[in-house]
Structure formats: structure tokens, C-alpha cells
Amino acid sequence: MEEYSREPCPHRIVDDCGGAFIMGCVGGGLFQGLKGFRNAPQGLGRRVAGSVAAIKTKSPVIGGSFAAWGAVFSIVDCSLVHFRQKEDPWNSIVSGAVTGGILASRNGAAAMAGSAIIGGVLLSMIEGLGIFFTRFAAEQFRNREPHIMPDANEGYGDFNSSGFGFPGAQQATATS
Amino acid sequence: MPLPTSSFSQQGPTCFDKMKTGFIIGFCVGMASGAVFGGFSALRYGLRGRELINNVGKTMVQGGGTFGTFMAIGTGIRC
């Protein structure tokens, strides 16, 4: 996910697959642990045992799903980098859409289209928010506007306050 | 997706700072996706008014929490 710490292709495929697997195992273990704890019978010992059992059962499955997603995503991403000779957010967005479509291919064309749209929209939001956060962080280091010196206006004070007065104007008009 | 650095010091951000930033980004993405997909589902079921707002709001917070947690873990792996 952190773009500048990713390996170059094709090592990125293995790296992303492993990272996604760990993310799925740890995150899935976290949520499944809570779920197992809550669904277990009464008693702290039984609840902890239920939590551990749920983690052991579900964590590898969730990790496997994440690894599959990460691997397919990275393969498509590296292919796009190779063909386009460019690394930009569009690679990630297209990769998300293609990955969503591929991994739903067993469910038929309609499910593929739906999952592709979901994958594309999700990656668009991730990239968009990432760009937004980068801009926000960069804003904090921007130079401030230089202050306009207040002394610069001192010399024009009398000129402005007098209202362009000409002392002899009225008398001249009365004469003519 | 580059993660912004949270400070300008010599040592750079700590692992925990990066994870917090990852959680914030993940939470925002989760909230946005919860709003889009939750709103779509709720409107398809015909929810309106307060029921719609409650349902979409709950979906947003759930999505934000889940996605934020996974993003934080993913960021922690990369430290």
C-alpha cells in the first residue's frame, strides 16, 4: 500500500501476496477472536477457548482470501506497469476493477461486472484519499504569504484624507 | 498510494504514527465506501427518511472501523 516502500516488479507480486496474507490473518484473527469470544458459552475459560478456536479456524481462510486478492491485484498492476511504462493511480484503479472481476468469475458475468465496479470504486476512493492526504500534509510546509509592510502606507495618509482638496478651486469658480 | 509523513523531524515518523495515519485513511475510505454501498442497498430496499439515515450511518461506521483496522495492520507490516 505504501507506494515508495514497495518492491519493484516482479518481486512486488510475492511481497504484496505475503503482506496481504498477514494483514488478513491478523485483522481477521482480531475480528474472529472477538466474535468467538462473544458466541462462546458462559465462563471466562470457555470464552477464551472459543476465541482461540475461532481464530485458529477462520484466520487462515481470511488470510488466504486476502493473499489471493493481493496476488491477482499485483500481477495485474505489474502487467499494466510493463505495458504502459508508467506508474500512476490509474494502474491501481484498473487493477482493482480487474481483480474484482476475476475473483468473482465463478459466479457468472453479472457478478463479475458488479465486483469489478466495486473493486474499481474502492480503489478510486483509496487513491483519491491518499492523494488528498498527501496534499494536506504538504500544505503544512508551504511558505506563508509575505506580510505587506504597514509603514508603506504612511506617506499617503494625508493625500487620502484630504480628498484631493484644491484650496483655490471654489474661489476661482465664483470669480468666473 | 503514498502515505504522508506526519512530522518534519530528522528521525521521521514512528511506526505508531504511520499506523495512525493508515487507520485514518482506512477509516475515511471505509466511511466513503459504506456511504456508497450502504446507501445503494438501503435505497434498493426502499428505506426513506430517518430509517435510511440510521441504516447508512451504521454501515458507514462499520465500514470505517473494519477498513481502518485492516489498513492500520497493513501499514504496520510495512514499517
Boltz contact constraints between the chains, C-beta under 6 A:
constraints:
  - contact:
      token1: [A, 1]
      token2: [B, 1]
      max_distance: 6.0
  - contact:
      token1: [A, 1]
      token2: [B, 74]
      max_distance: 6.0
  - contact:
      token1: [A, 2]
      token2: [B, 3]
      max_distance: 6.0
  - contact:
      token1: [A, 2]
      token2: [B, 78]
      max_distance: 6.0
  - contact:
      token1: [A, 3]
      token2: [B, 1]
      max_distance: 6.0
  - contact:
      token1: [A, 3]
      token2: [B, 2]
      max_distance: 6.0
  - contact:
      token1: [A, 4]
      token2: [B, 2]
      max_distance: 6.0
  - contact:
      token1: [A, 5]
      token2: [B, 78]
      max_distance: 6.0
  - contact:
      token1: [A, 19]
      token2: [B, 77]
      max_distance: 6.0
  - contact:
      token1: [A, 22]
      token2: [B, 77]
      max_distance: 6.0
  - contact:
      token1: [A, 23]
      token2: [B, 70]
      max_distance: 6.0
  - contact:
      token1: [A, 23]
      token2: [B, 73]
      max_distance: 6.0
  - contact:
      token1: [A, 23]
      token2: [B, 74]
      max_distance: 6.0
  - contact:
      token1: [A, 26]
      token2: [B, 73]
      max_distance: 6.0
  - contact:
      token1: [A, 27]
      token2: [B, 69]
      max_distance: 6.0
  - contact:
      token1: [A, 27]
      token2: [B, 70]
      max_distance: 6.0
  - contact:
      token1: [A, 27]
      token2: [B, 73]
      max_distance: 6.0
  - contact:
      token1: [A, 122]
      token2: [B, 33]
      max_distance: 6.0
  - contact:
      token1: [A, 125]
      token2: [B, 29]
      max_distance: 6.0
  - contact:
      token1: [A, 125]
      token2: [B, 32]
      max_distance: 6.0
  - contact:
      token1: [A, 126]
      token2: [B, 29]
      max_distance: 6.0
  - contact:
      token1: [A, 127]
      token2: [B, 1]
      max_distance: 6.0
  - contact:
      token1: [A, 129]
      token2: [B, 25]
      max_distance: 6.0
  - contact:
      token1: [A, 129]
      token2: [B, 28]
      max_distance: 6.0
  - contact:
      token1: [A, 129]
      token2: [B, 29]
      max_distance: 6.0
  - contact:
      token1: [A, 130]
      token2: [B, 1]
      max_distance: 6.0
  - contact:
      token1: [A, 133]
      token2: [B, 4]
      max_distance: 6.0
  - contact:
      token1: [A, 133]
      token2: [B, 25]
      max_distance: 6.0
  - contact:
      token1: [A, 134]
      token2: [B, 2]
      max_distance: 6.0
  - contact:
      token1: [A, 134]
      token2: [B, 4]
      max_distance: 6.0
  - contact:
      token1: [A, 137]
      token2: [B, 4]
      max_distance: 6.0
